[in-house]
């Protein structure tokens, strides 16, 4: 009765390195629902491999006859398809509110972290993806990777400014959804998992209240997010 | 059985002009619960009048023997005290998530709007509050009101950047909580009501998806927020 679930995920040159923040939102949402997908590594330039989804980005989830792209649409699909499993939101109001977390993560947090990570992500990618990645991202951000690396301290300061509301919230409660994680936590943690897997740069100060939340999210769902080693631990500094 | 509720609210020189974003959070939360407080006008320098609350800021809510300061604490108090009336959140997860909206409004949105409004708020205040207001705010923001007025176009650009996630969320759904407003809407709308009552400056472009949401919030609760006239309509330009 349970149809298998396939998930196309962005992979690095080493196909075990899965770092896309959007794919992590989906992985955690699946785990929250008690579902284990078959994950398929995908590289940025393999547009043909997911052309069946009608677009060119991951995550793409395939479940029987259904094919869903976009992490937010996948979350809604999972909530709709598995209403008897633990809710990703916790009610209609929380689902509405989760969309703001999704947009905040995409438009404020992601952009701030991307500027810090892009040069390190470039180095992680499969060789055939690198030129595509550099060209598209340098155009999107209007700057060169070399300039981003040179500006890293300023970019960290800006990141810490943007994450103030996250810091003050997590100083007061264990998860964004209160006592236990929901999809709001999955969304925001995806960005921190991206940073953790892609770059040895530590975004958070030792005493940052975001750090113990990040640890709680790494521990959640039987330590799912820890199954990918951190960039800092993969490198010999 | 129902004990009367008193609410101390910030007022301008004209005591009918109530513009504090924090007091508006509470007014809307009370309306959501179907409660009508007796509102007491309070001026910034009247610290003695609310000294009984153990601190010096409004809103302060007095309900029988209970006295609660801070809009977030008041929201939790109302939710706890009136569990059978419409929920301000819609469950434990949504309550957790609402705290992030609270912190985002306080730390990102409020700061961006304040820089635009401060000079106009100064003009609204009771004469005896003005020097106190100028001195404390110029110190807090590290700049003079004259400089803020001169920089208004840049500040509006920055405001529009910070509100991107709000804009893209409200392009997709009627309220932050989905189909109907909850305390997340009260929190964020309080900032827009503050701007509307305090300043003739229009923060939003005509086609901004935040504008129809602001109208819906002005209409909500029998048009409660419209009972205070907008600054733009009070002035003869």
Interface residues (C-beta under 8 A of the other chain):
Chain A: X87 X89 X90 X91 X92 X93 X94 X95 X96 X97 X98 X99 X100 X101 X102 X103 X104 X106 X107 X108 X162 X164 X165 X166 X168 X169 X172 X173 X175 X176 X177 X178 X179 X182 X184
Chain B: X87 X89 X90 X91 X92 X93 X94 X95 X96 X97 X98 X99 X100 X101 X102 X103 X104 X106 X107 X108 X162 X164 X165 X166 X168 X169 X172 X173 X175 X176 X177 X178 X179 X182 X184
